[in-house]
């Protein structure tokens, strides 16, 4: 790599913080929001105070023309920065926050000010606490020193004299000298590597990875968000605010909150660039935003301004709450009731992009658009359309619309319907779909599509008078409710049929949605024995008629005489019937008479955070005894690329591949290798849906707190 790409330039703290203040040096979240604990800020200041080296920082020239202004600013136009901070963000954020008294953005999107205390007698920095606040020897916050050192020092000495009595002249002089050394941190010199504006994002990313001790990796979304910090800071903040507001319901009015997705800024960015530029490959979008001609490779400032203005118009549509919540009705229409039923966030994001394009450019009426996009989302979900090389797939989908004229609502609907029909063919329903059900994964797209189908058909749980759709309210966290139950009980399969492979036992086709009370009665008995008794009990106690029971057996894909069947024949036949139920429900999405009527989800109850230190005293057995987890519950990895299924034993231990582990982490290490936190690694297939062991532990601690 040629040395012309960079040069060394001298900078001190005061120069850098002044440039940040004046907007000449951009301090974007290229390495995510500020994540340093305050103790690390304290250590940085202590090292600088003692004259130790604290590493070099790296800037990247933006190449912006002098006097160029950001777009979209409603008040005084902001200048485009001369430099971006590529490496050293945490250090410079710390120094900027402390010396200028500015708040920082935490990872949870909250804002806070960094306070560092200092004791001039011991020359010690500290994170303020009750001790430093109470003892007069401590200056509780050093920030005022950098604004008005004389007044701050005089005020400190005055308070000290009130507590201790008059201070000798020599001691006063020594204290002033020590405080001057703290103020002198503003002159601390940094070695700055300046990357030239000709360096492209791949070169910058490679340099960053090679020198960054934290091992962070920059992706194309990072670079586009960084460009937004330079040319359109307001737009970047709007993405962050939207993502923050989507995390919890608002008590003050409409918000992006929903039960399907808590989007990250980068995810909403993908929707914006899809709507604005008809692109999904972010590397190409980055070049477009830099004003590059994709044929000549040359950049042009005018083109940059035009592209960001185009992006601004698109983002207004993307973040419009009316658009956002109208789109979410598409997922509801498709039978998907919440995040537990979403196997791929990308499917939500890219379906939203297509919905917006159909609505804003092609003018598709809302009712028609809801039908078309509901079918599209169902198809994309069941086929995992946007996993793997998802950018390329979505660009191909966007390319299908290239020949349509603006306002051609019929053409848009016909184009997408054509893709859906050509994807979900007869062979798909009779061959591909049954084959995809031959798994035990609780997040299988095929299984989630089957549950969505039960919602569409307004089906009842097996042997129940309720409704599946009402029991799947995304805010229902009841400990005793609907659950997936083994039709051929695990104990029966193991002890009577000799089937011990957990994957075989937990096959999707061996599970049905039933009432919790029913599951207790069934235990480990053979289907031929418990099933006739269950039918008799329900006819007598719940008043279920033969016709109603017949409909339930149809919805739950039970073959005739299933309780007497060979287990493997039963699985094969039930997969075929489940696929037929999904096909039947999918056909309803095109019906004019179909309109889902789901109960309105309720807002989540406020929870009190549990004491973190008590986590270490909780075991899996505690979860079982509290009724949060059942012996025999299947545990699946949180990482989709791992094919492992564990089982909770009655004594709280975990069995994986015939090996018993004393803790979740032990089982996780066996499945994944290396140091792994088993509480976050394992997802339990619980009565309320998939939940991590960490979530269950937190619920237990919250209940006890």
DOFITI-296058 format. One record per residue (C-alpha): residue number from 1; x, y, z. Coordinates in nm, 3 decimals. Layout:
N
     i         X         Y         Z
   NUM         X         Y         Z
...
//
This chain:
705
     i         X         Y         Z
     1     0.000     0.000     0.000
     2     0.147     0.332    -0.108
     3     0.256     0.581     0.159
     4     0.072     0.850    -0.041
     5    -0.245     0.720     0.122
     6    -0.148     0.867     0.458
     7     0.073     1.107     0.647
     8     0.142     1.191     1.011
     9     0.020     1.522     1.147
    10     0.051     1.668     1.501
    11    -0.262     1.738     1.707
    12    -0.323     1.803     2.073
    13    -0.638     1.747     2.277
    14    -0.747     2.112     2.267
    15    -0.713     2.129     1.887
    16    -0.908     1.808     1.834
    17    -1.191     1.894     2.073
    18    -1.214     2.242     1.922
    19    -1.239     2.094     1.572
    20    -1.512     1.858     1.694
    21    -1.696     2.153     1.851
    22    -1.669     2.359     1.531
    23    -1.774     2.069     1.308
    24    -1.443     2.044     1.125
    25    -1.377     1.698     1.271
    26    -1.668     1.452     1.259
    27    -1.712     1.222     1.556
    28    -1.956     0.966     1.408
    29    -2.050     0.633     1.561
    30    -1.842     0.438     1.313
    31    -1.753     0.193     1.592
    32    -2.106     0.197     1.737
    33    -2.216     0.425     2.025
    34    -1.989     0.503     2.319
    35    -1.930     0.177     2.503
    36    -1.637     0.249     2.732
    37    -1.708     0.215     3.104
    38    -1.624     0.526     3.303
    39    -1.336     0.338     3.465
    40    -1.164     0.324     3.127
    41    -1.201     0.701     3.086
    42    -1.044     0.740     3.429
    43    -0.751     0.517     3.325
    44    -0.702     0.714     3.002
    45    -0.676     1.044     3.191
    46    -0.443     0.890     3.448
    47    -0.209     0.760     3.176
    48    -0.203     1.099     3.004
    49    -0.142     1.275     3.338
    50     0.160     1.055     3.402
    51     0.296     1.114     3.052
    52     0.236     0.762     2.926
    53     0.160     0.702     2.555
    54    -0.207     0.630     2.483
    55    -0.183     0.531     2.117
    56    -0.228     0.711     1.789
    57    -0.556     0.807     1.628
    58    -0.659     0.799     1.264
    59    -0.846     1.062     1.062
    60    -0.982     1.032     0.710
    61    -1.007     1.339     0.491
    62    -1.362     1.371     0.358
    63    -1.263     1.538     0.032
    64    -1.547     1.787     0.073
    65    -1.515     2.117    -0.106
    66    -1.444     2.421     0.117
    67    -1.766     2.582     0.237
    68    -1.982     2.280     0.146
    69    -2.291     2.255     0.370
    70    -2.492     1.963     0.500
    71    -2.837     1.902     0.356
    72    -3.161     1.896     0.551
    73    -3.065     2.137     0.829
    74    -3.358     2.350     0.935
    75    -3.164     2.609     1.132
    76    -2.812     2.736     1.064
    77    -2.656     2.522     0.787
    78    -2.369     2.309     0.914
    79    -2.038     2.284     0.735
    80    -1.928     1.949     0.600
    81    -1.636     1.826     0.818
    82    -1.283     1.818     0.680
    83    -1.199     1.493     0.860
    84    -1.365     1.181     0.997
    85    -1.236     0.994     1.300
    86    -1.176     0.636     1.189
    87    -0.978     0.501     1.485
    88    -0.972     0.651     1.834
    89    -1.342     0.734     1.866
    90    -1.372     0.610     2.224
    91    -1.067     0.807     2.338
    92    -1.169     1.128     2.162
    93    -1.532     1.093     2.274
    94    -1.405     1.058     2.631
    95    -1.178     1.362     2.606
    96    -1.441     1.571     2.428
    97    -1.707     1.480     2.685
    98    -1.482     1.549     2.985
    99    -1.306     1.865     2.869
   100    -1.616     2.023     2.708
   101    -1.881     1.889     2.945
   102    -2.085     1.732     2.664
   103    -2.320     1.436     2.699
   104    -2.246     1.109     2.521
   105    -2.475     0.855     2.354
   106    -2.474     0.519     2.531
   107    -2.535     0.187     2.357
   108    -2.897     0.190     2.481
   109    -2.946     0.535     2.317
   110    -2.962     0.711     2.653
   111    -2.754     1.025     2.704
   112    -2.527     1.086     2.999
   113    -2.237     1.306     3.106
   114    -1.904     1.155     3.205
   115    -1.786     1.272     3.547
   116    -1.432     1.206     3.670
   117    -1.318     1.304     4.021
   118    -0.963     1.402     4.119
   119    -0.771     1.414     4.447
   120    -0.482     1.666     4.424
   121    -0.325     1.534     4.745
   122    -0.281     1.180     4.609
   123    -0.291     1.288     4.242
   124    -0.547     1.017     4.183
   125    -0.837     1.008     3.934
   126    -1.156     0.820     4.026
   127    -1.508     0.745     3.914
   128    -1.724     0.954     4.149
   129    -1.907     0.768     4.421
   130    -2.036     0.834     4.772
   131    -1.681     0.846     4.907
   132    -1.548     1.105     4.662
   133    -1.865     1.312     4.697
   134    -1.839     1.310     5.076
   135    -1.465     1.370     5.126
   136    -1.364     1.733     5.082
   137    -1.020     1.639     4.946
   138    -1.180     1.527     4.621
   139    -1.278     1.758     4.336
   140    -1.599     1.577     4.239
   141    -1.582     1.674     3.869
   142    -1.276     1.789     3.675
   143    -1.472     1.926     3.378
   144    -1.501     2.284     3.519
   145    -1.119     2.298     3.530
   146    -1.108     2.313     3.150
   147    -1.363     2.594     3.136
   148    -1.241     2.824     3.418
   149    -0.949     2.674     3.607
   150    -0.894     2.978     3.835
   151    -1.250     2.990     3.969
   152    -1.264     2.611     4.002
   153    -0.938     2.590     4.199
   154    -1.028     2.887     4.419
   155    -1.366     2.734     4.493
   156    -1.202     2.402     4.582
   157    -0.951     2.565     4.818
   158    -1.226     2.772     4.981
   159    -1.429     2.457     5.055
   160    -1.116     2.285     5.181
   161    -1.039     2.571     5.421
   162    -1.394     2.569     5.553
   163    -1.351     2.204     5.646
   164    -0.984     2.203     5.756
   165    -0.895     2.558     5.841
   166    -0.649     2.790     5.671
   167    -0.411     2.629     5.422
   168    -0.044     2.726     5.424
   169     0.084     2.927     5.130
   170     0.321     2.650     5.018
   171     0.045     2.391     5.028
   172    -0.189     2.621     4.835
   173     0.085     2.669     4.573
   174     0.139     2.293     4.545
   175    -0.233     2.225     4.500
   176    -0.254     2.491     4.228
   177     0.044     2.334     4.053
   178    -0.120     1.989     4.059
   179    -0.444     2.126     3.919
   180    -0.246     2.304     3.646
   181    -0.108     1.966     3.543
   182    -0.463     1.840     3.505
   183    -0.552     2.144     3.294
   184    -0.239     2.074     3.092
   185    -0.401     1.758     2.958
   186    -0.558     1.987     2.698
   187    -0.210     2.020     2.548
   188    -0.138     1.647     2.548
   189     0.003     1.563     2.202
   190    -0.142     1.289     1.985
   191     0.018     1.130     1.682
   192    -0.250     1.143     1.412
   193    -0.246     0.931     1.097
   194    -0.433     1.120     0.826
   195    -0.573     0.903     0.546
   196    -0.604     1.082     0.216
   197    -0.946     1.145     0.060
   198    -0.842     0.914    -0.226
   199    -0.846     0.611     0.006
   200    -1.158     0.406    -0.060
   201    -1.374     0.235     0.202
   202    -1.212    -0.107     0.151
   203    -0.866     0.034     0.219
   204    -0.990     0.221     0.525
   205    -1.164    -0.090     0.658
   206    -0.851    -0.300     0.610
   207    -0.629    -0.043     0.784
   208    -0.880    -0.012     1.068
   209    -0.897    -0.388     1.128
   210    -0.518    -0.420     1.125
   211    -0.457    -0.150     1.384
   212    -0.768    -0.178     1.600
   213    -0.687    -0.376     1.914
   214    -1.057    -0.424     1.993
   215    -1.100    -0.646     1.689
   216    -1.397    -0.450     1.556
   217    -1.503    -0.498     1.197
   218    -1.642    -0.220     0.981
   219    -1.911    -0.302     0.727
   220    -2.066    -0.109     0.441
   221    -2.355     0.012     0.657
   222    -2.100     0.167     0.896
   223    -1.948     0.365     0.612
   224    -2.281     0.489     0.479
   225    -2.389     0.595     0.828
   226    -2.056     0.770     0.860
   227    -2.112     0.955     0.533
   228    -2.448     1.062     0.670
   229    -2.266     1.207     0.972
   230    -2.064     1.416     0.729
   231    -2.321     1.527     0.474
   232    -2.654     1.476     0.652
   233    -2.616     1.446     1.030
   234    -2.987     1.511     1.086
   235    -3.078     1.208     0.874
   236    -2.853     0.980     1.071
   237    -3.000     1.100     1.400
   238    -3.349     1.038     1.265
   239    -3.257     0.674     1.199
   240    -3.115     0.639     1.549
   241    -3.417     0.806     1.710
   242    -3.655     0.578     1.520
   243    -3.462     0.268     1.632
   244    -3.458     0.390     1.991
   245    -3.830     0.470     1.995
   246    -3.913     0.125     1.854
   247    -3.778    -0.047     2.164
   248    -4.071     0.030     2.395
   249    -4.426     0.170     2.376
   250    -4.463     0.545     2.410
   251    -4.692     0.704     2.668
   252    -4.692     1.037     2.482
   253    -4.830     0.940     2.140
   254    -4.762     0.732     1.827
   255    -4.422     0.567     1.803
   256    -4.243     0.307     1.589
   257    -4.292     0.044     1.860
   258    -4.433    -0.285     1.732
   259    -4.437    -0.654     1.821
   260    -4.241    -0.777     1.519
   261    -3.909    -0.600     1.503
   262    -3.691    -0.362     1.702
   263    -3.495    -0.234     1.403
   264    -3.137    -0.116     1.412
   265    -3.044     0.208     1.229
   266    -2.859     0.004     0.967
   267    -3.174    -0.199     0.895
   268    -3.387     0.109     0.835
   269    -3.099     0.245     0.624
   270    -3.137    -0.058     0.397
   271    -3.502     0.032     0.339
   272    -3.410     0.392     0.264
   273    -3.145     0.309     0.004
   274    -3.375     0.049    -0.156
   275    -3.650     0.308    -0.197
   276    -3.414     0.589    -0.299
   277    -3.175     0.408    -0.534
   278    -3.333     0.068    -0.607
   279    -3.024    -0.096    -0.467
   280    -2.947    -0.346    -0.191
   281    -2.570    -0.391    -0.231
   282    -2.450    -0.124     0.008
   283    -2.104    -0.102    -0.145
   284    -2.258     0.037    -0.462
   285    -2.476     0.274    -0.260
   286    -2.167     0.407    -0.082
   287    -2.007     0.492    -0.414
   288    -2.326     0.664    -0.531
   289    -2.340     0.876    -0.215
   290    -1.975     0.975    -0.254
   291    -2.081     1.124    -0.587
   292    -1.888     0.869    -0.793
   293    -1.969     0.804    -1.153
   294    -1.985     0.422    -1.158
   295    -1.837     0.420    -1.509
   296    -1.549     0.668    -1.467
   297    -1.492     0.635    -1.091
   298    -1.468     1.014    -1.055
   299    -1.642     1.195    -0.768
   300    -1.842     1.512    -0.798
   301    -1.962     1.731    -0.508
   302    -2.278     1.836    -0.692
   303    -2.369     1.474    -0.750
   304    -2.314     1.402    -0.378
   305    -2.558     1.676    -0.277
   306    -2.815     1.552    -0.527
   307    -2.791     1.192    -0.409
   308    -2.827     1.285    -0.043
   309    -3.126     1.505    -0.125
   310    -3.281     1.206    -0.304
   311    -3.205     0.989    -0.001
   312    -3.364     1.249     0.227
   313    -3.694     1.233     0.038
   314    -3.696     0.854     0.056
   315    -3.617     0.844     0.428
   316    -3.910     1.072     0.504
   317    -4.135     0.801     0.360
   318    -3.949     0.518     0.534
   319    -3.977     0.670     0.882
   320    -4.333     0.796     0.838
   321    -4.529     0.628     1.118
   322    -4.844     0.595     0.910
   323    -4.653     0.404     0.643
   324    -4.474     0.191     0.904
   325    -4.789     0.081     1.087
   326    -4.990     0.034     0.768
   327    -4.716    -0.200     0.650
   328    -4.719    -0.400     0.974
   329    -5.082    -0.491     0.897
   330    -4.937    -0.692     0.610
   331    -4.765    -0.924     0.857
   332    -5.081    -0.956     1.060
   333    -5.281    -1.043     0.750
   334    -5.022    -1.309     0.666
   335    -5.084    -1.476     1.004
   336    -4.762    -1.366     1.174
   337    -4.840    -1.233     1.521
   338    -4.508    -1.119     1.663
   339    -4.130    -1.150     1.679
   340    -4.146    -1.513     1.792
   341    -4.286    -1.598     1.451
   342    -4.024    -1.407     1.250
   343    -3.733    -1.623     1.134
   344    -3.556    -1.348     0.939
   345    -3.548    -0.973     1.009
   346    -3.438    -0.921     0.649
   347    -3.772    -1.055     0.529
   348    -3.951    -0.784     0.727
   349    -3.711    -0.511     0.612
   350    -3.717    -0.592     0.242
   351    -4.091    -0.654     0.233
   352    -4.133    -0.307     0.384
   353    -3.913    -0.163     0.109
   354    -4.126    -0.326    -0.160
   355    -4.445    -0.215     0.017
   356    -4.321     0.147     0.015
   357    -4.222     0.130    -0.350
   358    -4.563    -0.010    -0.439
   359    -4.739     0.255    -0.234
   360    -4.539     0.566    -0.322
   361    -4.421     0.506    -0.679
   362    -4.684     0.278    -0.825
   363    -4.984     0.402    -0.626
   364    -5.120     0.057    -0.535
   365    -5.440     0.098    -0.326
   366    -5.390    -0.004     0.038
   367    -5.632    -0.298     0.034
   368    -5.477    -0.444    -0.279
   369    -5.126    -0.374    -0.155
   370    -5.199    -0.547     0.176
   371    -5.311    -0.859    -0.011
   372    -5.017    -0.864    -0.254
   373    -4.753    -0.798     0.010
   374    -4.911    -1.040     0.258
   375    -4.866    -1.320     0.005
   376    -4.515    -1.196    -0.075
   377    -4.413    -1.193     0.292
   378    -4.556    -1.542     0.344
   379    -4.365    -1.669     0.039
   380    -4.041    -1.495     0.136
   381    -4.067    -1.630     0.492
   382    -4.145    -1.990     0.407
   383    -3.869    -2.007     0.143
   384    -3.602    -1.813     0.342
   385    -3.575    -1.585     0.040
   386    -3.366    -1.320     0.214
   387    -3.107    -1.536     0.388
   388    -2.763    -1.613     0.250
   389    -2.681    -1.379    -0.040
   390    -2.980    -1.160     0.049
   391    -2.848    -0.840    -0.109
   392    -2.816    -1.003    -0.450
   393    -3.158    -1.165    -0.420
   394    -3.327    -0.837    -0.334
   395    -3.155    -0.657    -0.620
   396    -3.294    -0.923    -0.854
   397    -3.639    -0.861    -0.706
   398    -3.601    -0.487    -0.758
   399    -3.491    -0.554    -1.114
   400    -3.830    -0.715    -1.184
   401    -3.987    -0.370    -1.151
   402    -3.744    -0.195    -1.385
   403    -3.973    -0.201    -1.691
   404    -4.280    -0.069    -1.508
   405    -4.393     0.291    -1.549
   406    -4.461     0.506    -1.241
   407    -4.824     0.473    -1.135
   408    -4.867     0.126    -1.287
   409    -5.032    -0.026    -0.982
   410    -5.167    -0.323    -1.176
   411    -4.826    -0.401    -1.320
   412    -4.665    -0.390    -0.976
   413    -4.921    -0.632    -0.829
   414    -4.906    -0.862    -1.130
   415    -4.524    -0.871    -1.119
   416    -4.508    -0.977    -0.754
   417    -4.798    -1.219    -0.784
   418    -4.619    -1.384    -1.076
   419    -4.307    -1.443    -0.865
   420    -4.511    -1.584    -0.576
   421    -4.705    -1.822    -0.801
   422    -4.390    -1.940    -0.977
   423    -4.220    -2.002    -0.642
   424    -4.500    -2.174    -0.454
   425    -4.587    -2.425    -0.723
   426    -4.769    -2.756    -0.684
   427    -4.435    -2.933    -0.641
   428    -4.344    -2.691    -0.365
   429    -4.655    -2.783    -0.165
   430    -4.634    -3.157    -0.223
   431    -4.257    -3.214    -0.214
   432    -4.051    -2.916    -0.092
   433    -4.278    -2.811     0.195
   434    -4.315    -3.160     0.350
   435    -3.938    -3.210     0.321
   436    -3.871    -2.876     0.495
   437    -4.087    -2.991     0.787
   438    -3.848    -3.283     0.849
   439    -3.663    -3.095     1.123
   440    -3.680    -3.028     1.494
   441    -3.580    -2.660     1.477
   442    -3.831    -2.445     1.665
   443    -3.747    -2.145     1.444
   444    -3.793    -2.340     1.122
   445    -3.958    -2.116     0.858
   446    -4.182    -2.410     0.766
   447    -4.306    -2.449     1.123
   448    -4.365    -2.075     1.160
   449    -4.560    -2.077     0.833
   450    -4.773    -2.363     0.968
   451    -4.851    -2.165     1.285
   452    -4.932    -1.863     1.068
   453    -5.166    -2.087     0.869
   454    -5.351    -2.183     1.189
   455    -5.394    -1.811     1.258
   456    -5.526    -1.746     0.907
   457    -5.771    -2.036     0.935
   458    -5.883    -1.915     1.279
   459    -5.803    -2.262     1.408
   460    -5.849    -2.387     1.762
   461    -5.577    -2.558     1.965
   462    -5.612    -2.933     1.959
   463    -5.894    -3.045     2.192
   464    -5.965    -2.687     2.300
   465    -6.248    -2.436     2.272
   466    -6.015    -2.135     2.238
   467    -5.836    -1.991     1.937
   468    -5.472    -2.027     1.838
   469    -5.453    -1.664     1.723
   470    -5.575    -1.526     2.058
   471    -5.334    -1.748     2.251
   472    -5.047    -1.615     2.042
   473    -5.097    -1.254     2.145
   474    -4.736    -1.130     2.147
   475    -4.778    -0.988     2.496
   476    -4.911    -1.310     2.652
   477    -4.645    -1.447     2.883
   478    -4.868    -1.675     3.091
   479    -4.689    -1.972     3.240
   480    -4.981    -2.204     3.170
   481    -5.128    -2.161     2.824
   482    -5.087    -2.300     2.476
   483    -4.775    -2.507     2.408
   484    -4.627    -2.742     2.154
   485    -4.691    -3.095     2.277
   486    -4.540    -3.428     2.168
   487    -4.811    -3.642     2.010
   488    -4.589    -3.947     2.057
   489    -4.460    -3.873     2.411
   490    -4.083    -3.859     2.460
   491    -4.084    -4.114     2.739
   492    -4.289    -4.355     2.530
   493    -4.057    -4.319     2.230
   494    -3.750    -4.380     2.442
   495    -3.870    -4.657     2.668
   496    -4.115    -4.843     2.444
   497    -3.985    -4.783     2.092
   498    -3.614    -4.740     2.171
   499    -3.593    -4.406     1.987
   500    -3.341    -4.196     2.181
   501    -3.221    -3.944     1.922
   502    -3.347    -3.606     2.042
   503    -3.381    -3.474     1.689
   504    -3.607    -3.764     1.599
   505    -3.816    -3.721     1.913
   506    -3.859    -3.346     1.870
   507    -3.959    -3.356     1.504
   508    -4.196    -3.075     1.405
   509    -4.441    -3.338     1.282
   510    -4.452    -3.488     1.633
   511    -4.567    -3.160     1.788
   512    -4.912    -3.006     1.813
   513    -5.050    -2.693     1.978
   514    -5.254    -2.798     2.281
   515    -5.369    -2.665     2.618
   516    -5.119    -2.693     2.903
   517    -5.358    -2.890     3.123
   518    -5.392    -3.155     2.851
   519    -5.017    -3.206     2.834
   520    -4.996    -3.290     3.205
   521    -5.249    -3.573     3.171
   522    -5.077    -3.737     2.876
   523    -4.737    -3.794     3.038
   524    -4.548    -4.084     2.875
   525    -4.836    -4.303     2.763
   526    -4.880    -4.454     2.419
   527    -5.102    -4.255     2.178
   528    -5.329    -4.556     2.138
   529    -5.406    -4.537     2.512
   530    -5.424    -4.164     2.594
   531    -5.589    -4.038     2.273
   532    -5.926    -4.218     2.309
   533    -5.942    -4.102     2.671
   534    -5.870    -3.743     2.571
   535    -6.141    -3.750     2.307
   536    -6.391    -3.885     2.558
   537    -6.297    -3.629     2.822
   538    -6.332    -3.338     2.580
   539    -6.665    -3.454     2.443
   540    -6.794    -3.478     2.798
   541    -6.628    -3.182     2.975
   542    -6.590    -2.922     2.700
   543    -6.883    -3.020     2.484
   544    -6.674    -3.067     2.170
   545    -6.892    -3.216     1.896
   546    -6.777    -3.477     1.647
   547    -6.786    -3.215     1.370
   548    -6.571    -2.976     1.573
   549    -6.322    -3.247     1.662
   550    -6.304    -3.341     1.294
   551    -6.215    -2.980     1.203
   552    -5.947    -2.976     1.473
   553    -5.794    -3.298     1.345
   554    -5.788    -3.139     0.999
   555    -5.622    -2.817     1.121
   556    -5.367    -3.013     1.323
   557    -5.298    -3.250     1.032
   558    -5.369    -3.576     1.215
   559    -5.385    -3.875     0.979
   560    -5.679    -4.112     1.016
   561    -5.598    -4.370     1.278
   562    -5.274    -4.188     1.363
   563    -5.260    -4.313     1.723
   564    -5.218    -4.670     1.598
   565    -4.959    -4.587     1.331
   566    -4.591    -4.667     1.312
   567    -4.404    -4.358     1.434
   568    -4.206    -4.302     1.114
   569    -4.510    -4.350     0.890
   570    -4.699    -4.104     1.111
   571    -4.429    -3.837     1.071
   572    -4.424    -3.872     0.693
   573    -4.801    -3.857     0.656
   574    -4.841    -3.569     0.898
   575    -4.582    -3.358     0.714
   576    -4.782    -3.397     0.396
   577    -5.104    -3.300     0.575
   578    -4.937    -3.002     0.747
   579    -4.816    -2.876     0.409
   580    -5.172    -2.910     0.278
   581    -5.306    -2.703     0.569
   582    -5.049    -2.430     0.495
   583    -5.146    -2.436     0.127
   584    -5.514    -2.403     0.219
   585    -5.444    -2.103     0.443
   586    -5.217    -1.940     0.185
   587    -5.496    -1.957    -0.072
   588    -5.715    -1.753     0.164
   589    -5.471    -1.460     0.144
   590    -5.601    -1.395    -0.208
   591    -5.965    -1.414    -0.106
   592    -6.169    -1.092    -0.098
   593    -6.363    -1.228     0.197
   594    -6.058    -1.290     0.417
   595    -5.994    -1.028     0.686
   596    -5.806    -1.122     1.003
   597    -5.964    -1.014     1.329
   598    -5.693    -1.046     1.589
   599    -5.729    -0.914     1.945
   600    -5.547    -0.585     1.987
   601    -5.211    -0.654     2.157
   602    -5.184    -0.498     2.500
   603    -4.892    -0.287     2.613
   604    -4.622    -0.467     2.811
   605    -4.626    -0.428     3.185
   606    -4.344    -0.233     3.342
   607    -4.077    -0.453     3.494
   608    -3.829    -0.389     3.769
   609    -3.472    -0.481     3.678
   610    -3.337    -0.764     3.887
   611    -3.014    -0.744     4.082
   612    -2.743    -0.854     3.847
   613    -2.533    -1.020     4.113
   614    -2.808    -1.264     4.203
   615    -2.779    -1.424     3.858
   616    -2.496    -1.638     3.980
   617    -2.716    -1.803     4.243
   618    -2.979    -1.927     3.996
   619    -2.968    -2.278     3.850
   620    -3.174    -2.453     3.584
   621    -3.334    -2.655     3.865
   622    -3.457    -2.326     4.017
   623    -3.634    -2.249     3.688
   624    -3.799    -2.592     3.691
   625    -3.916    -2.557     4.052
   626    -4.054    -2.208     3.976
   627    -4.264    -2.345     3.689
   628    -4.073    -2.144     3.427
   629    -3.917    -2.451     3.267
   630    -4.022    -2.813     3.240
   631    -3.815    -3.126     3.253
   632    -3.787    -3.256     2.897
   633    -3.787    -2.908     2.740
   634    -3.587    -2.893     2.420
   635    -3.302    -2.640     2.406
   636    -3.179    -2.505     2.073
   637    -2.878    -2.284     1.995
   638    -2.937    -1.913     1.946
   639    -2.704    -1.932     1.646
   640    -2.886    -2.057     1.338
   641    -2.575    -2.215     1.187
   642    -2.541    -2.470     1.469
   643    -2.733    -2.796     1.450
   644    -2.763    -2.911     1.811
   645    -3.058    -2.996     2.033
   646    -3.025    -3.043     2.408
   647    -3.281    -3.147     2.668
   648    -3.348    -3.033     3.023
   649    -3.339    -3.324     3.270
   650    -3.557    -3.341     3.585
   651    -3.257    -3.265     3.812
   652    -3.172    -2.945     3.619
   653    -2.882    -3.091     3.425
   654    -2.871    -3.076     3.046
   655    -2.832    -3.370     2.810
   656    -2.669    -3.322     2.470
   657    -2.581    -3.610     2.237
   658    -2.617    -3.864     2.521
   659    -2.374    -3.664     2.738
   660    -2.502    -3.500     3.058
   661    -2.375    -3.154     3.156
   662    -2.406    -2.986     3.495
   663    -2.463    -2.637     3.357
   664    -2.593    -2.458     3.046
   665    -2.244    -2.328     2.970
   666    -2.096    -2.677     2.983
   667    -2.351    -2.796     2.729
   668    -2.294    -2.486     2.516
   669    -1.918    -2.541     2.509
   670    -1.979    -2.897     2.393
   671    -2.206    -2.774     2.112
   672    -2.001    -2.475     2.002
   673    -1.655    -2.504     2.153
   674    -1.462    -2.232     2.333
   675    -1.588    -2.012     2.613
   676    -1.964    -1.972     2.575
   677    -2.230    -1.829     2.808
   678    -2.488    -2.106     2.806
   679    -2.760    -1.889     2.954
   680    -2.768    -1.671     2.642
   681    -2.666    -1.954     2.405
   682    -2.960    -2.187     2.470
   683    -3.316    -2.106     2.359
   684    -3.584    -2.304     2.543
   685    -3.894    -2.420     2.356
   686    -4.129    -2.306     2.634
   687    -4.503    -2.283     2.671
   688    -4.489    -1.913     2.582
   689    -4.267    -1.966     2.278
   690    -3.888    -1.963     2.232
   691    -3.710    -1.790     2.522
   692    -3.346    -1.784     2.622
   693    -3.247    -1.931     2.957
   694    -3.120    -1.583     3.047
   695    -3.472    -1.440     2.995
   696    -3.625    -1.710     3.216
   697    -3.363    -1.646     3.483
   698    -3.436    -1.273     3.471
   699    -3.809    -1.339     3.507
   700    -3.742    -1.553     3.814
   701    -3.527    -1.283     3.971
   702    -3.785    -1.017     3.890
   703    -4.059    -1.221     4.055
   704    -3.849    -1.267     4.366
   705    -3.733    -0.905     4.377
//
